[in-house]
């Protein structure tokens, strides 16, 4: 069992290493992180190999890594009004918990698709048919040819329609 003097010296040393990484954190966060580092060191004592380096350096590396993980975890907190932790104990925003990480992108795409559909619906029949041809994968020349337009007309109409839709969406 370690005596109190040695424990205090280890904590003082590790607190310095942690403070170097978490320099702007609250003092209680630095102390908590240093304690986490001590727990990590004590739980992995059997993995220390004296042939690879000294014990103090090994402890400082562990403290530095714990502090870096602590900083990453605290940077991830607070992006949404509430957060939860996942199975690994990492902070997860509430929105991501409810709909998944890809859910935000899906919702954004769905909203954009609705706005785009509403803007396309305001076009006249020929322009709407042209846009639907583009959506179906036709090139502008092919989509324009179906409507009897030349390649130059199709190019001009594509630019005009894009400008109108952009104004409506903007």
Secondary structure, 3 states (H helix, E strand, C coil): CCCHHHHHHHHHHHHHHHHHHCCCCCHHHHHHHHHHHHHHHHHCHHHCCCCCCCHHHHHHHHHHHHHHHHHHHHHHCCCCCCEEECCCCCEEEHHHHHHCHHHHHHHHHHHHHHHHHHHHHCCCHHHHHHHHHHHCCCCHHHHHHHCCCCHHHHHHHHHHHHHHHHHHHC
